[in-house]
């Protein structure tokens, strides 16, 4: 068990009150019809002492936080001064940006969100719900703080700026100069390697950019009404309907899954196994020795499917290689043959979707971990799986609300997401049956379809923990150590972002009224099954130990695929039972 970080305070440390104060300050600031400067929020931000930004008040750079925010922003952020927030292209056009759809699309490695850059200093960000605001603004603010700390250090340390300008941008640097540079920056060799990683090997060039000027972001909220968000969801659903034309989404039984767009498809299409020889040849190249060595290190593990997980991991690198475009087309074809339709979100919400026709699955191709007794009976199924690339925060409520409105026979809700754990380790899988939702204030009691034994046989490195309690927070930066400790003392061990909003929508599918506020809600009588799994990506009680400090890398595949296998096995079992019941009643 990981214990909370112990600190000494002359006065009580900041807690939930300081978080709420920051949120009020942020939302009142963004009500302005014009651009607002985020520097106005620095004082209230620092006062809440976010657990993801433990060294915000220190003069030295917080590398864990800098890594975290860098992975969640596009690389063009170095040039951005103005950030526009809106829901749809129409929102931007209505507010004076008619050409926004022609701007350059940009991406962030660690956060799926539609963003367009005008090539100069303005970034347009498409928001799916208020949670995007709660997530993005603190992320920008954290970057602004760390950027300016680096800028000040480069200018205040004697001779540091001259040294940075003298060393070459690429290639070797004399050891003495390199050590002087690291000492001046206040980082060690591991910290320098992290900067090189997050800055694509261009740390010296990026530091020169930092040295060129302090950073201050201006943000303007172009559309923030509930109707604007509903319009964006309507556009998204029309895209799904068009992409899955002929599937009759409104009439057929549907299993709704929130996960990602690679796990289920990899498990069902058989592409990796069919191209095993190509994947093995791919890792034999000298520059990929680490991938080849990983296979040898995994041989001693005995968990079922660990080699398949390895192939899926290599496949991701393989398909990302510019020389493998033919393989990308081959994978799409393999998925199509298995009844998997991929629908890329090109408008409004950056939430890709897949519609999977269960009857069209090629059962001889699916991952061996999915082969439960009687599987051949799925050929008679008329059910679909709708899998969405997990929405962030309150967007989960709006998405399930939309899907349940447009489909008449929902059979189940299955959620797989990342979370912070207050009592486990990175890579563990947590299964909760009580959920506190910060958005509505409700505590939901849920008959979770999963128990630890559904996951444990497929885990090699992590542990499956059931009987947990979860809290759905409004943003990753909106916790501090006192608040987390209070949650932990109250029995909450999982900190996540989407289950609570999903359960708000489920409440509206269960009862006559809109979801309540600040109530304890029993969802054991829900009209369809609910299964919720979270794999641990952060341990906030360990100082600075988050995905900025440590990446899940291959080992994230362990918990991800164990969870995905459990979800698909559950869906297959439920569908076979439904078909048997229909035959019996017929």
Helices and strands as residue ranges (DSSP letters): H 16-29, E 36-37, G 38-41, H 42-48, H 63-70, G 75-79, E 82-86, H 89-94, G 100-102, E 104-108, E 111-117, E 122-126, H 130-156, H 160-166, H 175-185, H 189-198, H 203-212, E 218-221, H 226-243, E 254-259, H 263-269, H 271-274, H 276-283, G 286-288, H 289-298, H 306-320, G 322-324, H 325-337, E 340-343, E 353-357, G 358-360, G 368-370, G 375-380, E 384-389, H 395-406, E 410-421, E 429-437, E 443-445, H 452-456, E 464-472, H 481-489, E 494-496, H 499-510, E 520-522, E 529-538, H 555-585
